[in-house]
Amino acid sequence: MREVIIKALLVDPSNNTPVVLLKDRASHKALPIWIGDAEAISIAFGLQGEEFPRPLTHVLMKQMIEELEARVEKVVIRTVQDGTYFASIFLRDAHEEVLEFDARASDSLALSLRSGCPIFISEEVFDTAAIESPFADEDEFQEFVDETLDLSQFRKRNRLTQKADE
């Protein structure tokens, strides 16, 4: 398994869809995963260390897990089928038993941000779907995030989606 970090949250300009970029800690490769708007908002808030006035789903999940005296040990993106990523969330309960829960990759990533647990990708998924990082080095990437990346567009898109649903 490869340990990765959430390196960025971007928007695919071809279809205006959020993409989370996972960077391998041991190489210059990254794994892009296209996600939904709600998960993108949760990940954006997690990356920025901000809280919503009311708990978002992933904050609520973390609070429930902690109240049950459990903790999130790790999340694993274990397989990909037809462009859909499948993940597992591993919890350690109060009796020190490890429990595995099937989850969407985006939910797993949002929860990992809240809990501070490591993120892993199976070798099979990494070998199949990883790409060379679009950024040559950390300074170039950080410059992009600091000067170009605008996560506020996720909030704006979410407000418009909520109004359309009403």
C-alpha positions in Angstrom: 0.0 0.0 0.0 1.0 3.6 -0.7 0.5 6.3 1.9 -0.8 9.5 0.3 -1.8 13.0 1.4 -4.5 15.2 0.2 -2.5 17.6 -1.8 -5.2 19.8 -3.5 -8.8 20.2 -4.3 -9.2 21.4 -7.9 -11.9 21.8 -10.5 -11.7 19.9 -13.8 -12.2 22.7 -16.3 -13.6 20.3 -18.9 -16.8 19.6 -16.9 -16.5 21.9 -13.9 -16.3 18.9 -11.6 -14.3 18.8 -8.3 -11.2 16.7 -8.2 -9.2 15.8 -5.2 -5.5 15.2 -5.8 -3.8 12.6 -3.6 0.0 12.8 -3.6 2.2 9.7 -2.9 4.6 10.4 -0.1 7.3 8.2 -1.7 7.3 9.4 -5.3 6.2 12.2 -7.7 3.0 10.5 -8.6 -0.5 11.6 -7.7 -4.0 10.1 -8.0 -6.8 12.4 -9.1 -10.3 11.4 -7.9 -13.4 13.1 -9.3 -15.9 13.8 -6.4 -19.3 15.3 -5.8 -19.9 18.9 -4.8 -21.0 18.1 -1.2 -17.8 16.1 -0.5 -15.7 18.8 -2.1 -17.2 21.4 0.2 -16.5 19.2 3.2 -12.9 18.5 2.0 -12.4 22.2 1.3 -13.5 23.2 4.8 -11.2 20.4 6.2 -8.2 21.6 4.2 -8.8 25.2 5.3 -9.4 24.2 9.0 -12.8 25.9 8.9 -16.1 24.8 10.5 -19.6 25.2 9.2 -22.1 26.9 11.6 -23.8 23.4 11.9 -21.8 20.1 11.7 -21.3 18.8 8.2 -21.8 15.0 7.8 -18.1 14.2 8.2 -17.8 16.3 11.4 -20.9 14.6 12.7 -19.4 11.2 11.9 -16.2 12.1 13.7 -18.2 13.3 16.8 -20.2 10.0 16.9 -17.1 7.9 16.5 -15.4 9.7 19.4 -18.5 9.6 21.6 -18.5 5.8 21.1 -14.9 5.8 22.3 -13.6 4.7 19.0 -11.1 6.3 16.6 -10.4 6.3 12.9 -7.2 4.3 12.4 -6.9 4.7 8.6 -8.7 4.9 5.3 -7.8 2.8 2.3 -8.7 3.3 -1.3 -8.7 -0.4 -2.2 -10.1 -0.7 -5.7 -11.4 1.1 -8.8 -14.1 -0.2 -11.1 -15.3 1.7 -14.2 -13.9 4.9 -12.8 -15.5 4.5 -9.4 -13.2 4.3 -6.4 -14.1 2.0 -3.5 -12.6 2.6 0.0 -12.7 1.3 3.5 -12.6 3.2 6.8 -10.9 1.3 9.6 -12.1 2.1 13.1 -10.6 0.9 16.4 -13.3 0.6 19.0 -13.2 0.9 22.8 -12.3 -2.8 23.1 -9.4 -2.4 20.7 -11.1 -4.3 17.9 -10.6 -3.1 14.4 -13.7 -2.7 12.4 -13.8 -2.2 8.6 -16.5 -0.2 6.8 -17.1 0.0 3.1 -17.2 3.7 2.0 -17.0 6.0 -0.9 -13.5 7.4 -1.4 -14.6 11.0 -1.1 -16.4 10.4 2.3 -13.3 8.5 3.5 -11.0 11.4 2.6 -13.3 14.0 4.2 -13.4 11.9 7.4 -9.6 11.4 7.4 -9.1 15.2 7.3 -11.3 15.5 10.4 -9.7 12.6 12.3 -6.1 13.1 11.2 -5.7 9.5 10.2 -3.4 8.3 7.4 -4.7 7.6 3.9 -3.5 4.6 1.9 -4.0 3.5 -1.7 -3.7 -0.2 -2.7 -0.8 -0.9 -5.0 -3.3 -2.2 -7.7 -5.2 1.1 -7.7 -2.0 3.1 -7.6 -0.4 1.2 -10.5 -3.6 1.5 -12.5 -4.6 5.1 -11.9 -1.7 7.2 -10.6 -0.2 9.9 -12.9 3.0 11.9 -12.8 2.3 14.9 -10.5 1.5 18.0 -12.5 3.9 19.9 -10.3 7.6 19.5 -10.6 8.4 20.3 -7.0 6.7 21.4 -3.7 7.5 25.1 -4.2 5.8 25.1 -7.6 2.8 23.3 -6.1 2.5 25.6 -3.1 2.7 28.7 -5.4 -0.2 27.3 -7.4 -2.3 26.7 -4.3 -1.4 30.1 -2.7 -1.8 32.2 -5.8 -4.2 30.4 -8.2 -6.4 28.0 -6.4 -9.8 29.5 -5.4 -11.8 27.1 -3.2 -14.6 29.7 -2.8 -16.1 28.5 -6.0 -17.1 25.3 -4.3 -19.2 27.3 -1.8 -20.8 29.3 -4.5 -21.6 26.2 -6.6 -23.1 24.6 -3.5 -25.4 27.5 -2.8 -26.7 27.5 -6.4 -27.2 23.7 -6.2 -29.2 24.0 -2.9 -31.4 26.7 -4.4 -32.1 24.5 -7.5 -33.1 21.6 -5.2 -35.6 23.7 -3.3 
